[in-house]
Amino acid sequence: MKINFVKLIIAIALCLLIAYGFYSFHESVNKNLLSLGSFVFLAATLVMSIGVSFELPKTTTNIRVVSGIFFIVALVSNVAFSFINFSTPVYVIINGILFLVFILIIFTINRAMQ
């Protein structure tokens, strides 16, 4: 696994801006949870998508595709939560399941010898 620090910093900065947007536009008690959760999920997916490359090109391509798909899913999920009044357990459960499925798929792809 090789980290490209410039792309990594850009990915994190972009996710910080998106999370700040969710913080500013959501008017609820859970605005801190929404911004922190969106930052963690979006940063994990975007960093794996553009900030990291792996030893084998097929592995890198597969991980980037899966990360891109989960970035879009995470963005849609957090946009949906920003428009509704939600409870903390619902947000944690839904985004937690999505995040753990993402980690499981990435781990499985990385472990496969392609």
Phi, psi and omega per residue, in radians:
M1 nan 2.242 -3.122
K2 -2.135 2.275 -3.115
I3 -1.785 2.252 3.025
N4 -1.691 1.869 -2.976
F5 -1.153 -0.600 3.130
V6 -1.151 -0.821 3.115
K7 -1.167 -0.595 3.101
L8 -1.105 -0.779 3.137
I9 -1.167 -0.687 3.109
I10 -1.122 -0.741 3.134
A11 -1.101 -0.765 3.135
I12 -1.167 -0.720 3.119
A13 -1.119 -0.708 3.103
L14 -1.102 -0.721 3.119
C15 -1.198 -0.606 3.058
L16 -1.102 -0.727 3.111
L17 -1.148 -0.708 3.094
I18 -1.125 -0.766 3.132
A19 -1.116 -0.665 3.075
Y20 -1.131 -0.631 3.064
G21 -1.086 -0.747 3.084
F22 -1.122 -0.652 3.117
Y23 -1.139 -0.719 -3.071
S24 -1.300 -0.622 -3.033
F25 -1.535 -0.299 -3.097
H26 -1.661 2.212 -3.138
E27 -1.961 1.468 -3.127
S28 -2.722 3.031 3.097
V29 -1.176 -0.513 -3.048
N30 -1.593 0.343 -3.095
K31 -1.157 -0.557 3.080
N32 -1.186 -0.725 3.102
L33 -1.110 -0.749 3.136
L34 -1.093 -0.768 -3.116
S35 -1.235 -0.714 3.130
L36 -1.197 -0.786 3.128
G37 -1.108 -0.723 3.129
S38 -1.174 -0.659 3.109
F39 -1.100 -0.827 -3.093
V40 -1.097 -0.841 -3.089
F41 -1.178 -0.825 -3.123
L42 -1.169 -0.671 3.129
A43 -1.145 -0.740 3.134
A44 -1.073 -0.754 -3.107
T45 -1.273 -0.718 -3.100
L46 -1.273 -0.626 3.092
V47 -1.123 -0.750 3.112
M48 -1.206 -0.433 -3.113
S49 -1.404 -0.764 -3.064
I50 -2.122 -0.292 -3.028
G51 -1.694 -0.155 -3.044
V52 -2.281 2.447 2.988
S53 -2.243 2.662 -3.063
F54 -1.945 2.999 -3.049
E55 -1.131 -0.725 -3.116
L56 -1.684 2.327 -3.106
P57 -1.085 -0.631 3.133
K58 -1.158 -0.677 3.105
T59 -1.110 -0.777 3.122
T60 -1.056 -0.766 -3.136
T61 -1.120 -0.814 -3.138
N62 -1.095 -0.736 3.140
I63 -1.177 -0.659 3.111
R64 -1.158 -0.667 3.119
V65 -1.164 -0.835 3.133
V66 -1.098 -0.715 3.128
S67 -1.140 -0.689 3.091
G68 -1.107 -0.737 3.106
I69 -1.110 -0.796 -3.138
F70 -1.233 -0.460 3.029
F71 -1.113 -0.775 3.118
I72 -1.143 -0.728 3.105
V73 -1.088 -0.756 3.132
A74 -1.138 -0.712 3.129
L75 -1.123 -0.786 3.110
V76 -1.109 -0.740 3.132
S77 -1.069 -0.792 -3.111
N78 -1.279 -0.558 3.043
V79 -1.142 -0.714 3.103
A80 -1.103 -0.743 3.115
F81 -1.192 -0.439 -3.141
S82 -1.301 -0.350 3.139
F83 -1.660 -0.180 -3.140
I84 -2.039 2.794 3.059
N85 -1.600 1.951 -2.991
F86 -2.076 2.812 3.057
S87 -1.667 2.735 -3.104
T88 -1.047 -0.825 -3.123
P89 -1.063 -0.646 3.138
V90 -1.112 -0.774 3.138
Y91 -1.124 -0.799 -3.109
V92 -1.131 -0.730 -3.112
I93 -1.166 -0.846 -3.083
I94 -1.158 -0.885 -3.128
N95 -1.263 -0.509 3.071
G96 -1.147 -0.750 3.095
I97 -1.116 -0.785 3.122
L98 -1.070 -0.757 -3.129
F99 -1.145 -0.741 -3.140
L100 -1.193 -0.621 3.055
V101 -1.134 -0.705 3.084
F102 -1.050 -0.845 3.141
I103 -1.088 -0.724 3.139
L104 -1.090 -0.768 -3.141
I105 -1.160 -0.754 3.121
I106 -1.092 -0.759 3.121
F107 -1.084 -0.749 -3.139
T108 -1.138 -0.741 3.110
I109 -1.121 -0.734 -3.110
N110 -1.175 -0.607 -3.125
R111 -1.315 -0.449 -3.126
A112 -1.248 2.320 3.123
M113 -1.522 1.777 -3.087
Q114 -1.776 nan nan
